[in-house]
Amino acid sequence: MLLDHVVCLHKLGLIPKNSIDPGGWDKTSTKFWLYSIILGLIRDFYEIQKVYKDYQRRTRQKKGRGYYDDPYEGPVVGSLPLKCVIHAKIISKYVTNHADIAIDTLKNSCDLFIPLNTLGFVKLSPGSIGLLGVISTIASTIPQFNPMCKLVPAT
């Protein structure tokens, strides 16, 4: 943020024109933004891994007792389309139960492409960047209205 403020002050004329290179400062700021998004995604994947391990532990415990509370928690058998439907239902169940992780992962995934495009690592149209920005903004506002959807630090 400090680098963004320096570039903004330079554009407003509050910092002399020849004292800094705004292009270099802006590129460095974008790199730091990219690093913070990557670290956010790493945290999201860590949280997803914790939920998945907890799900596996509970499934093993129920399997040992020979019963399942949910028909989709048992062993997945059948044809490939049936397995896909069952896995989709399991995923949708955990997305609704862990909306905080899902929303934060969606937001960070959309945000990832904006600095990648600015730095030239990917080439996206301005419309695509705008759509990703809108999705990210909507995902960012959901926790403001529903605090249960706010991702809290891992314990």
KEKE-3310 file (N, C-alpha, C; in steps of 0.2 Angstrom, whole numbers, plus 5000, padded with zeros to 4 digits):
npx = (5004:5010:5018:5009:5003:5014:5015:5003:5003:5014:5007:4998:5006:5012:5024:5039:5042:5054:5059:5055:5053:5038:5033:5041:5039:5026:5025:5032:5024:5013:5019:5020:5007:5003:5010:5004:4992:4994:4999:4987:4980:4987:4984:4970:4970:4976:4966:4956:4962:4962:4949:4945:4953:4947:4935:4938:4943:4931:4923:4930:4928:4915:4913:4920:4911:4900:4889:4882:4878:4874:4868:4878:4890:4895:4905:4910:4902:4898:4894:4904:4897:4888:4896:4902:4891:4888:4900:4900:4888:4894:4904:4896:4889:4899:4904:4893:4893:4905:4906:4914:4927:4926:4921:4932:4942:4937:4937:4951:4956:4950:4956:4969:4972:4972:4984:4993:4990:4993:5006:5010:5011:5000:4988:4974:4958:4951:4938:4937:4945:4938:4926:4932:4936:4923:4917:4926:4924:4911:4912:4920:4911:4901:4905:4904:4890:4886:4893:4896:4902:4914:4931:4941:4957:4967:4968)
npy = (4994:5006:5009:5011:5022:5031:5032:5037:5050:5055:5056:5065:5076:5080:5075:5078:5078:5072:5064:5051:5035:5031:5020:5010:5009:5006:4994:4986:4987:4980:4968:4965:4964:4953:4943:4944:4939:4926:4921:4921:4912:4901:4899:4897:4885:4877:4878:4871:4858:4855:4854:4843:4833:4831:4827:4815:4808:4808:4800:4788:4784:4782:4772:4762:4759:4755:4762:4776:4793:4801:4798:4800:4799:4787:4773:4777:4770:4763:4769:4780:4793:4793:4793:4805:4813:4810:4815:4828:4832:4830:4839:4851:4851:4853:4865:4873:4871:4876:4890:4901:4898:4894:4906:4915:4908:4909:4923:4926:4918:4924:4937:4934:4934:4947:4955:4946:4948:4962:4962:4955:4941:4933:4934:4943:4949:4966:4965:4953:4954:4964:4957:4947:4956:4961:4949:4946:4957:4956:4944:4949:4957:4949:4943:4955:4957:4945:4939:4926:4921:4925:4922:4916:4917:4902:4889)
npz = (5000:5003:4993:4983:4987:4986:4972:4969:4975:4968:4955:4958:4959:4971:4974:4968:4950:4944:4954:4957:4949:4942:4935:4938:4952:4952:4946:4956:4966:4961:4961:4974:4978:4971:4978:4990:4987:4983:4995:5002:4995:4998:5011:5010:5004:5014:5023:5017:5016:5029:5032:5023:5028:5041:5037:5031:5042:5050:5042:5042:5055:5056:5047:5053:5063:5056:5050:5042:5043:5033:5016:5006:5012:5012:5005:4988:4975:4959:4942:4932:4929:4940:4951:4949:4951:4965:4971:4967:4975:4988:4988:4986:4998:5008:5003:5007:5021:5024:5020:5022:5018:5005:4999:5001:4994:4981:4979:4981:4970:4959:4960:4958:4944:4940:4944:4938:4924:4923:4925:4914:4913:4910:4897:4896:4891:4893:4897:4903:4914:4920:4923:4932:4942:4946:4951:4961:4970:4973:4980:4991:4997:5003:5016:5023:5025:5030:5044:5047:5036:5035:5034:5047:5056:5055:5068)
capx = (5000:5014:5021:5003:5002:5019:5013:4997:5006:5017:5003:4994:5010:5014:5031:5042:5042:5060:5062:5054:5050:5032:5032:5045:5036:5019:5027:5034:5018:5009:5022:5019:5000:5003:5013:4999:4986:4997:4999:4980:4978:4990:4980:4964:4971:4978:4960:4953:4965:4960:4942:4946:4956:4942:4929:4940:4943:4924:4920:4933:4925:4908:4914:4921:4904:4896:4884:4883:4872:4872:4869:4883:4896:4898:4910:4907:4902:4894:4897:4907:4892:4885:4902:4903:4885:4889:4906:4897:4884:4898:4907:4891:4888:4905:4904:4888:4895:4911:4906:4920:4933:4924:4921:4939:4946:4934:4939:4958:4957:4949:4961:4976:4973:4973:4991:4996:4989:4996:5014:5012:5012:4994:4985:4967:4955:4949:4931:4938:4948:4932:4922:4935:4935:4916:4916:4930:4921:4905:4914:4922:4906:4897:4906:4901:4883:4885:4899:4898:4905:4921:4937:4945:4964:4968:4970)
capy = (5000:5012:5010:5014:5029:5035:5033:5042:5056:5057:5058:5071:5082:5081:5072:5081:5074:5068:5061:5043:5032:5029:5014:5005:5008:5003:4987:4983:4987:4975:4961:4964:4962:4946:4939:4943:4935:4919:4919:4920:4906:4895:4899:4894:4878:4874:4877:4866:4852:4853:4851:4837:4828:4830:4823:4808:4805:4806:4794:4782:4782:4780:4766:4757:4758:4752:4766:4783:4798:4804:4793:4802:4799:4780:4772:4779:4765:4764:4771:4786:4798:4792:4795:4812:4817:4810:4819:4835:4833:4830:4846:4856:4851:4856:4872:4877:4871:4880:4895:4906:4895:4894:4913:4917:4905:4912:4930:4926:4915:4929:4942:4931:4935:4954:4957:4942:4951:4968:4960:4952:4933:4930:4940:4943:4955:4970:4963:4947:4957:4968:4952:4944:4961:4961:4943:4947:4962:4953:4939:4952:4960:4944:4943:4961:4956:4939:4938:4919:4919:4928:4917:4918:4914:4895:4888)
capz = (5000:5004:4986:4979:4990:4983:4965:4969:4977:4962:4950:4960:4959:4977:4974:4961:4944:4942:4960:4957:4942:4944:4932:4942:4958:4951:4945:4962:4970:4959:4963:4982:4978:4969:4983:4996:4985:4983:5002:5004:4992:5002:5017:5008:5002:5020:5027:5013:5018:5036:5031:5020:5033:5046:5033:5030:5049:5053:5038:5044:5062:5055:5043:5058:5067:5051:5048:5039:5044:5026:5011:5002:5015:5012:4999:4982:4970:4953:4936:4932:4930:4947:4955:4948:4955:4972:4973:4967:4981:4994:4987:4988:5005:5011:5002:5011:5028:5025:5015:5023:5014:4998:4997:5001:4989:4975:4979:4979:4963:4954:4961:4956:4937:4939:4944:4933:4918:4923:4925:4908:4914:4906:4892:4896:4888:4898:4899:4907:4920:4923:4926:4938:4947:4949:4955:4967:4974:4976:4985:4996:5001:5006:5023:5027:5027:5034:5047:5047:5030:5036:5036:5053:5055:5057:5075)
cpx = (5004:5017:5015:5002:5008:5018:5008:4999:5010:5013:4999:4999:5013:5021:5034:5043:5048:5062:5061:5052:5044:5030:5035:5041:5029:5020:5028:5028:5013:5012:5020:5011:4999:5005:5008:4993:4988:4997:4992:4978:4981:4986:4974:4965:4973:4971:4956:4955:4963:4953:4941:4948:4951:4936:4932:4941:4936:4921:4923:4930:4918:4908:4916:4915:4899:4890:4886:4877:4869:4873:4875:4890:4899:4903:4906:4908:4898:4898:4900:4902:4889:4890:4903:4897:4886:4895:4903:4892:4888:4901:4902:4889:4893:4906:4899:4890:4901:4911:4911:4926:4932:4924:4928:4943:4943:4937:4947:4960:4955:4954:4967:4977:4974:4980:4995:4996:4993:5004:5015:5013:5006:4991:4977:4964:4952:4942:4932:4941:4942:4928:4925:4935:4928:4915:4920:4927:4915:4906:4917:4917:4901:4898:4904:4894:4882:4892:4901:4902:4912:4926:4941:4952:4963:4970:4975)
cpy = (5006:5014:5013:5021:5034:5037:5038:5049:5059:5060:5064:5078:5084:5079:5075:5076:5069:5064:5053:5041:5028:5022:5008:5004:5005:4996:4983:4982:4981:4968:4960:4961:4955:4941:4938:4939:4927:4917:4917:4914:4900:4894:4895:4887:4874:4873:4871:4859:4850:4851:4844:4831:4826:4826:4816:4805:4803:4800:4788:4779:4779:4773:4760:4755:4754:4756:4773:4787:4800:4799:4794:4801:4792:4779:4774:4773:4766:4766:4778:4792:4798:4795:4802:4816:4816:4814:4827:4837:4834:4837:4852:4857:4854:4863:4876:4877:4875:4886:4900:4904:4896:4901:4916:4914:4908:4919:4930:4923:4920:4935:4940:4934:4942:4956:4952:4945:4958:4967:4957:4944:4930:4936:4939:4950:4959:4968:4957:4950:4961:4963:4949:4949:4961:4955:4944:4952:4960:4948:4943:4955:4956:4944:4949:4961:4950:4937:4931:4917:4922:4923:4920:4914:4906:4895:4883)
cpz = (5000:4997:4982:4981:4987:4976:4965:4970:4971:4956:4952:4960:4965:4978:4967:4956:4943:4948:4960:4950:4944:4941:4936:4949:4958:4950:4951:4966:4968:4961:4970:4982:4976:4974:4989:4993:4985:4990:5004:5001:4995:5008:5016:5007:5009:5024:5023:5015:5025:5036:5028:5025:5039:5043:5033:5037:5051:5048:5040:5051:5060:5051:5048:5062:5062:5049:5046:5041:5037:5021:5007:5005:5015:5006:4993:4977:4964:4947:4937:4933:4937:4952:4955:4952:4962:4974:4972:4973:4987:4994:4989:4995:5009:5009:5006:5018:5029:5020:5016:5018:5007:4995:4996:4996:4982:4974:4977:4972:4958:4954:4958:4949:4936:4939:4939:4926:4918:4922:4918:4908:4910:4902:4893:4894:4894:4901:4904:4914:4924:4927:4932:4944:4950:4953:4962:4972:4977:4982:4991:5001:5005:5014:5027:5029:5031:5037:5048:5041:5030:5038:5042:5052:5058:5064:5075)
residu = (MET:LEU:LEU:ASP:HIS:VAL:VAL:CYS:LEU:HIS:LYS:LEU:GLY:LEU:ILE:PRO:LYS:ASN:SER:ILE:ASP:PRO:GLY:GLY:TRP:ASP:LYS:THR:SER:THR:LYS:PHE:TRP:LEU:TYR:SER:ILE:ILE:LEU:GLY:LEU:ILE:ARG:ASP:PHE:TYR:GLU:ILE:GLN:LYS:VAL:TYR:LYS:ASP:TYR:GLN:ARG:ARG:THR:ARG:GLN:LYS:LYS:GLY:ARG:GLY:TYR:TYR:ASP:ASP:PRO:TYR:GLU:GLY:PRO:VAL:VAL:GLY:SER:LEU:PRO:LEU:LYS:CYS:VAL:ILE:HIS:ALA:LYS:ILE:ILE:SER:LYS:TYR:VAL:THR:ASN:HIS:ALA:ASP:ILE:ALA:ILE:ASP:THR:LEU:LYS:ASN:SER:CYS:ASP:LEU:PHE:ILE:PRO:LEU:ASN:THR:LEU:GLY:PHE:VAL:LYS:LEU:SER:PRO:GLY:SER:ILE:GLY:LEU:LEU:GLY:VAL:ILE:SER:THR:ILE:ALA:SER:THR:ILE:PRO:GLN:PHE:ASN:PRO:MET:CYS:LYS:LEU:VAL:PRO:ALA:THR)
# end
